[in-house]
């Protein structure tokens, strides 16, 4: 589904990514782990076309993503969440989720002004899809709440829901468990499993919470200093001595 080959990206004289290569297969949950500054979120920003690497390639199916613009990525079937929640604070949960339908909703300014015919039909389809996601992620009771009034955990769920509303084939999750308590992490694991199994969405996630990684990931890749240090099952990567040194230090 996604193939990243020999990506190199530098900021000034510092290499954020140094020859990173890996692939994501349809239907799997692949976890990127590593200490802070390893380059995990930078990989997401390359896929999302916020950054252009100096060398390498990123292919999504038949598409060369490096030849695409950032605003085209969602329409290709890739959606993402962010390490720092990026929602419209003064809009309701329902309105935020409808924004997630933008790439799937044909637009014509004249028809939208009159709100008739195909525009009305497309709006009904968007509303129906959003209601399905609200049900899936148990957010119906928050549908009319303004985002700024929500607790942090609820905001994380709303951002996940907005990404799912785009009907992606590949979902990029940047630290979905960050800032959540153990009960909320358990709920997140339950919902992500449903998203993968019921909706058939492939997941690539950056995560520090190894409990969530162990419960969800079919495969794991450890990044350290912009390089792939190890990959395999979660147990194999966790037991890798080089990975342990990267996390705990040589003395430990």
N, C-alpha and C positions, 0 to 999 in steps of 0.2 A: 504493500500500500504506500509506504513512504520509505525512500532510500536516501540517506545522507552520506555523501562520499567526500572524504578528505577536505573538510571545511576548515579554512584558516581565516580568522578574524582578529585584527589588532586594533587597539585603541592607543594611539601614540606609539610608543615602543613596546607596549605590553600585549602579549598574545592572549586574548580571552579564549579563543578556540584554536587548537594546534593540531590539525589533521584529524578532526573528529569524523568517524564513520560508524554508522549503524543503520539498521532497517527495522521497520515496524510491519508486522504481518497482520492481515485482516482478522479481527475478532479477538486480538490479545489485549492485555493491559500491560504495557511496558513502563517500568518505573526508572526514572533517572535520579540517582542519589549521588551525594558527595558533599563535602564541607562547603561552607559559604565561600563564594568566589570561585567555585570550580568551573563555572560556565554553563550551568544548567538552564537558567532563564535566558541566557544569551542564545542558546540553541533554539528556544521558542521564538525569540525575536528574529532570528534568521528565517525560520519557517514562516512566520507571520509577515515577513518582508519589511520589518522595521530597520533591520541591518542588512547590508550587502557584504558578504564575505569577499576577501581578496582572491581566494581560489576555492575550488571545489564545486560540487553540484548538489542540488536538492530536487528530487523527483517525487511527485505525488501521482501515482498511476502513470498516465501518459503525459502528464503536465510537468514542464520545467518551471518550478516555482521561482527561480531566480530571474525568469523573463516576465514575471507577473508583478503587478502593482499591489500594494497592501490592501487597497479597497476591493480587489478581485478575489481574495483568498476565501472569504466566507462563501461566496457563490460557487466555489469549487468543491465545497463540502468539508471545510475545516473550520472549527470554532474553538475558542479558547476562553479561559478565565485568567485572572491576573493575580500576582502575588499581593499587590495592594488593590483592594476591591475597587472596581471601576463601574459604578452605577450612577444613574441620574437621581441624585439625592432628593430633589423636590418633586419627583414624579412618583406615582403609585407603583406597586409591584406589578399590577396588570399592564401598565403603560411601559414599564421596563421590559417586560417579556415580549410585548408587541414589537418593540425595537428589534428584538432578536429575530423577528420574522421578516425584516426588511429585505434581506437578500433573496427571500423566497416569494416576495410579493411584487408582481409586475406593477409599474407605475407609469402614469400619464397625467401630467399636471392638469390638462383640461378636464379629463374624466374625474379626477380627484376633486376638482373644484365643484363639479356638479354632483358628485357622489351618487352616481347612477350606474346601472348596467353592470359591466365587468368589475368595476371598482367596488361596488357594494358586495358582489359575490366574493371577490378576493378578500375583503374585510371579514366576511363571515367565515371563510376558510381559516384565516389567521386567528380569529377569536377561538374557533373550535380547536385548533392545534394548541393554542396557549392553554385552554382549559384542560386539555389532556395532560400537559406537562404539570400544571398546578395539581392535578389529581395524583400523578405519578410521584411527585416530590412532597406531597402532603402540605401544600401551601395555599389551599383554598381559603382558609380562614384569614390569610394575610393579603388577599387579592386587591383590596382597596386601601390598604395601609400605605402611607407615604414612607419611602425608603429611609429617610433621615430619622424616623421614629422607631426603627427596628433595632433589635439587639444585633451584635456582631455576627453571631452564629446564623441568624436568620438572613442577614445580608449575604453571607457566603452561599447559602442555599439559593437565594434569588439570582445571584450571578451565575451559578451552575445552571439554574433553570433557564435563564436567558440564552445561554450557550446552546442548550438542548433544543430550544425553540427554533434555532436555525437549521434543524434537521441535518446535523453534520454526519459524515461517515467517520471522520477522525476528530476526536475531542482532545484538546490540549489543556491540561489542568496544572496550573502553577501553584503548588502548595495548597491543595484543597483543605487540608486538615490544620493549617496554620491558625493558631489562636483559638482552636476549639477545645472544649473540655472532653474528657473520655466518653461521656454519653453522646455528645455531638459527633465525635469521631466514629463511634459505632453506627450512628444513623447515616453518616456520610458513606461509610463502607457499604451499608445495605443499599443505599440509593445508587451508588456507582455500579454495584453488581447488577441491579435492575436495569440500569441504562445500557450496560454491555449485553446482558442476556436477553432482555425483552425488546430493546430497540435495535440491537445489533450494531452498536456504535463501538468502534475501536478507540482505546484510550491510551494516550501517552501522557504520563504525569511526572512532574517534579515534586518530590516529597521528602521531608526530613523525618516524618513520623513512621518509624519502621514497623510499628504495629499495623498501621493501615497498609503499608507496602506488603507485609507478610500475608495479610488477609486477601489482598486483591491481585497483586502482580503475578502474571504468568511468567514474566522474565524481568531481569533487573540489570541495569548498566550503571557502573560507578565512574563518575567523572572526577578527576583531580587535576587542578591547574590547567584546565582546558584540554585535557587528554582523556581518552577512554582507558581506564586502568584495569577494569575487569568487567565481564558480563557472563550471564548464566542465570540459574535459578536464584531466588532470594537467599537461600541457605548457602549456596556456593559463593556468592559475592560477599556475604557477611563473614564467611570463614576465611576469605582471602587475606593473607598476611599483609600484603601491600595496602589493601583497603583499610585494614585495621590500623596500620601505621599512619595512614593519611588522616584518619579520624582522631586517633589517640596520641600520636607522636611516637617517635622511635623509642624513647625510654620506656614508655608504657608497653 
